[in-house]
Structures are given as C-alpha cells and as structure tokens.
Amino acid sequence: MKPQLQLEKSKENVMKMNFINSYTFFNNLEQHLSESTDNILLIDTRSYLSYNEDHIIGACNVYCPPILKRRVRNGGTIRLESMLGCEIQNKLKTGQIGRIYMYDDGTYIQSGDEMSDMYIVWTSMCKLVNSKNCFILQSSFKEFQKTYPHLCQTSEYIQVHDTTVEMDKACRRSLYRTDSTQSEPIMLKDYLYIGNSANASCKEEMINLGITAILNVSNTCQNHFCSDFRYKTIAVEDNGSTDLSKWFREAIQFIDNEKYRGGKTMVHCHAGISRSATICLAYIMYNEKIDLNTAFEYVKSRKHEISPNLSFMQQLLTFEKEVLCKTPTPVSPCRSCSVPAGFSFYNFGNLSSPVLVSPTAEFT
C-alpha cells in the first residue's frame, strides 16, 4: 500500500473509534468502582511489564505478542483466544459485559498504526461486541495517572500496601477462574508442565502425560498421591509479602533432578496463574539464560492464563539480572554429568509463516 493511501486508511480507522477524554473516562470508572458492577471490561493494551509497573485498578492486560504481529503482517488472522482468556470471552459472548474501556501509552492515537496493540485488540473486540460499546482513552495512561492517581496502582507500593496486591489478585482471579472442567496440564518443555489444583487431583490424567513428579507451590493444595509421584511442596501464599524468589534455586534443582531421571514434572498452585507461573518463568529464564520478557512471551503463548502478582514480577526482574549478569552456580544433581539443555524456540526467530492459533498451539 502506498504511504499516502496507508495514512488515509489509518485516519479513517481512527475516526471509527470512540475516543473519550480523561474526565469522562474517570467518571465512568468511578461509577463502576462505587457500584461494584461487573458489566464493564477495562483493558490495558501496553506490554505486560509496563502493566505490572503501574496500571488502572481493575484493568486486565490484553496485548498482541510479537509472534502474532508477524502473523498479521504476513496476511494472517488472529484468533481472539490468543489474547483473551476463556472467562472474558464467555462474558463477552453472553452479553455479561456491556461496555469496554481501553487505554495504552498514547501511541496509537498519534500514529494510527494498524500494527499497534490498541488497534489489533480493538479490532478483535469488535468481532464480539458492538464497536459503539467500546471506548478508548484519548490521552495516554501516564497523563491519566497524573490527574487521577487514586485510580491507579503502582509496583512501588506493593510492600507497604498489601491490600493493593489483594485487589490485584481478586481481579486476576475473576478474569481467570478455573474449575474441575479445566483443560489438562500445559506442556512448556517436554519434561515440564504447568497445571492447577484440579489437575493435581487427577491421577490418571497425570500418568497418561508421563508426569512423575509434582511441585506444589501453595499452602492449601494437598499432595494426593504420595506413593505414585515424587513431591516437593513450597508452602507460600499469593500475596505481596511472600518472597518466592528464595525458592527459585530449589525449584530449579527439583525440576532438573527429575529431568535427569528421565521423568517429567508438573508445577502447580491453586489456580495455575500466579505462583506456579512464577516458578516456571524462573526455570525457563535460568535454563535458557534469557530475559523475563522473552520467557514470559514463550510461556504465555502456550498458557494464556498466567498472571504473576506484582511482587512476584519484581522478584523475577531481580532474578533476571542474576541470570544474565553472572554465571550461576550449576544446580544439576551431578555437575560432572550435566546435560546441555535441549530447548529451542523451534527456529522462533525465523518463522516464515506463523501458525499460532491458540494459547496452547505449538510453534512449528
């Protein structure tokens, strides 16, 4: 497409959207929070790391990972479940959500770029709801935050305001509910799975997957089959005062020990969203010597419903520096017999035709 035609099309797309100013955005959110209604959806389309630095209270993070953007550029389409959890989709399809409010860092309204997260998410949303019910903040998040800081939460307040994490946790749980109908554990590597408490109580399912060890990252879930699987329990809560990072090394060693035995480990917590996801991210970062963002994109592409709490994300960012800035002490069960990791992104950087169609789809 010629530059002039592309610019005209971008302007046309911007004109179709319902932009509202900060004051209107604020009034609508205030009313929602005061009435505790559950019929609106607030979406932050910035990157996950930006979202965890600070965001509007009650917002969920929905954005388009780089691998999916490459699919769009190549003329492909994106299935909504690649970005949304099942719970959000069901609410949208059944009409439980009447209005959608979206915001970003202000870049889309300036550029009108069709490859921006805002436009891609908005386009996907409009397939499920009338575009007239989808409203976009005209200013950037930072500008909104300066004017209405009481409606925003930042990571710097986590340690002193633990209720902020509790609110964040409540929002995550409402968006990513799990129950006995939850799908089977998700394979992150051929010897590493992530699941939840329902998966951990299904012996036959785990045996069929070849799982031989279970890493229980919770203080409430039971170890049901001690005679059938090797267990390790990290009894921690999902809150802002929990230091999960002190368990990273032991968790990594437990997973590697089972790997060298030829076994497979399932990591789980209650919902399979925060604590277990944090441990799996730490393992992937350490095992592959990659940064948090890369590890996060990899895990999220296979299991969309991951959302470590804000404190855990800070701990992972600290661990990232440790992983990338110095050579860690090996944690293999036998240093002289260490086996090089066999992980790859299946030529992740050279995808000629991305084929990701769902959160659990394989990269080929």
N, C-alpha and C positions, 0 to 999 in steps of 0.2 A: 504494500500500500504506500502511495506517495505521501511524503511528510505533511503536505497541506491537507490532503484528504483525511489522514490519520488525526490531525489536530482538530478538524471539523467534527469528526466522529467522536473524539474524546469530549469536546464541548457539548455535543448532543447527549452523550451518556450522562454527563454531569447534570444537565438540565432535567433529566428524567428523575433524578433522585430528590428525596425530600430532606433538605437540609434545614436544621433548626439552630437557633443561636443558643449560647450558653445559658441564658436566663430561662428560656423555655425548657431546655434540657434539664436544668436544675429543678424547676417546678414539678416537672413530670416525675423525676426520680424521688423528690421529697414526698410527693403524694404516695408513691409506691411504697417507700420505706415506712411511712407513718401508718399506712393501712395494712402493711404486711401482705399485700396481694401477691399472687403467684402467676399472674396472667401477662407479665411482660418478660422480655428477654433482653438483657444488657450484654452487649458483645464488645470485647476489646480485640481489635484486629492487629495489634502490634505483635512483635515476636514474643515468645514465651518468657525469655529472660527479661525483656522490658516490662512485661506484665508483672513479673514477680518483684521487680524493683518497686513499682507502685502502680495502682490502678483504682478505679472507682469501686467502692464497696458493692459486692453482689455481682460484679461483672465476671463473665466466663471468657476464657481466651480461645478464640477461633481464628486461625490463620492458615495460610496455604504454604506448606513446606516447599523448599526449593525444588525437590524432585517432581512435585506436582505442577509447579510452574513451568518446568521444562516440558511437561506433557501438554500443557496449554499452548506453549509456543510452537510445538510441533503439530498443532492442529487437533490435539486430543481433547477429551472432555474429562471433567472431574465429577466423580460420584460424591454426593453430599456426605456420605458416611466416612469419607476420607478425612473430613474436617470436623464432623459433628458426632457426638455420642448418640447411642440409640435412644436414651431418655429424652434428649432435646428433640430429636426427630419425631418421636411419638407425640410429644406435646404439640409440635407444630402441625403435624398431620391431623390430629384430632381436634384442633381448634382451641386447645387449652391456653395457648399464648395469643393474646390479642394484638400486642404491639411489640416491635423490636427496635431497640435503640443501639446504635453502633458508633464507635469512635476510633480514631487512630492518632498518629502523631502529626496530623495536619498535612501530610504529603500528597494525599490523593486529590484534595480539592485544588491544590496548586498545580498538579501535573495532569490530572485526568488519565493517568496511566492505567490501561486495561490489565496490566500485569501486577498491579498493586493488590495487596491483600484485601483492602477495603472493597475494591470493585469485584474481585473474584468471590469473596464471601457474600457481598450484597446480591450478586447475580444468582448465586446458589440459593440464597434465602428466598428470593422472589419466585423460585420454582415451587415453593411450598406455601407462601403467603402472598397476599396482595401487596404490591410494592407501595401502595398508599399507606400501609400499616408499618412500613419500615422507615425509621427516621435516623438521620446521620448528623452528628455534632459538627457544626460548621467550623469551629475552631479546633485547635489541637488539644490533646489531653493535658499537656503542660499548662496551657493557658487556662483551661477549665480548673485545673488543680490549684492554680494561684488564687482564683476567685472563690472557689468552694472547697477548701482543703478538708473540711469536716466530712465531706462525702467521699474522701479518698483515703486509702491506706497505703503505707509505705513500709518497706522491709526494715528500715532503721528503727521502727517502734516495736518490733516483734518481741524482743526480750523483756521490755518493760510493760508492754500492753498485751498480755497473753490472750485477752478476750478478742483481740483483732484476729489472731490465728484461729480461735474458736469460730468466729464468724466466717472466716475464710474456709475452714473445714466444713462448716454447715452448708455453705454454698456449693462446695465441691461434691459433697455427698448428695445434695438434692439434684445435681446435674448428672451424677454418675452412680445411680443406685444399682445395686447388684442383688440378686436373689438366687434361689435354687435353680432357676432356668438359665443362669449364666452359662456362656459357652465354655468349652473345655480350656485348660491352661494354654497360654500362648507361648510358642517356642521363639526364644530370642537367639539362641545358638543351638546347635544340635544336642548339647548337653545341659542347656539352661532354659527353664520355663518360668513364667510368672503367672500366678493364679490368685485365688481368693479363698476365704474360709469354706465356701461351698465346694470348691474343687478339692480342698484338703480333706474333706469328709467323704469323698467318693473314691474308695479304694480301687474299684475295678477300672475306673477311668485312668487313674494314675498308672496302674500296672500296664494297661493297654498302650500307654505312651512310653513305657520303658523307664518311668521315673523310679529311682532307687533311694533318693534322699530328699528330705524336706527341711527347708529353712523357714521356720516360723517367726516372723518379725512382728509379734504382737504380745500383749499381756493378757489377752482374753481368749484367744483361739486355743482349743485343745489339740493335743497330739493324739490322734485317734488310733493309729496303727503302729505302735512302737515295736511290735515284733516283726513287722513287714518292711519298714523303711528306717533308714538312718535319720535321726532327727537332730537338729540344733535349734534352740529357742533363744531369740533375742527379745526379752520381755520389755518392750518400750511402748509408750503411748504416742499418739499422733498429735503432738502439740508443740508450741514454740519453745518450751523449756527442755525438751528432750535432745540430748546430744547423741545422735545416731552415728555421727562420724567416728566415734571411738570404737565402734563395732565393725567398721569397714574392713579392716585387715582380717579379723577373724572370719567374717562372712566370705571374703575372697578366698581365704585358705580352705574353708569348708567346701566351697564350690569346686575349687581346683582339686582338692583331695578326691572328691567323688569322680571328677573328670578323669583323673589318672587311674582310677579303679575301673574305668570303662562304664561308669554309671551316669545318671542324669539327675539333676537337682531341680526341684520346684521351689521358688521363693514365693511366699505368700504372707499377707497380713489379713485384716478383716475384709476389706473391700477390694484389695489388689490395686489400689490407686496411689497411695502416698508412701507408706513405709517400705513396702516390698519394691515399689518402683525406684525408690531412692537407693536401695541396696543394689538393684540390678544396674542402675545407671553408674554407680560407683564401680561395680565389677567391669562393665564394658569400658569405662574410661581407663581403668587401671590395666586391664588385659590388653587393650589395643593402643594404649598411650595416646588417646585422643581427647579433645576438649569436651566440655559439657554440652555445648550446643550440638556438636556432631553426634555424640552419644544419645542426646535427647531426641534428635530427629530420627535416628535409627530405631530406638525403642518405640517412639510414638507412631512410626509408620507401621509397626506390627500390632501395637496395642494402643488404640487412641485414648482410652480412658485411663491415662496416667496423669497425676497432678500432685506432685510432692508439695507439702506445705511450704510456706515462705522461708521458714527457718531451715528446713532440710535443703532447700535450694541454695541458701547461703553456705551451708556446710559442704555441698557439692562443689560450689565455686572455689572454696578454700582447698578442697581436695584436688581440684583441677590443677592448681598451682603446684601442689606437691607432686602430682603425676607428671606434669610437663616440664617442671623446672629442675628436677633432680632425678637421679636413678634410684628407684625404691629398692628396698631390700626384698629379694625374692621370697615368695611365700609358698612355693611349691613344697609338697611333702618330702621330696628328696631333691635337694639342689643339684646333686650330681646327675640326676636323671630327668631334669626339666625338659619338657617337650615344648617346642615353639608353638605359639598359638596358631591355629589354622583359620582364623577369622578373616573374612574379606567382605566387602560390600558388593560382591558379585559384579565386579567392574562398575562400582557405584558411579564413578565419575565419567564413565564412557557409555552411558545408556543412549543408544540410538533411537529407541522407541520405548519410553517409559510405559510400564504396564500395570502400575499400582492402581487397583480398582477398589480396594477396601483396606481397612486398618490392618488386616492380618494377611494381606496378599504378599507373596514372595517377590523379591526383586529378581528379575531374570535378565 
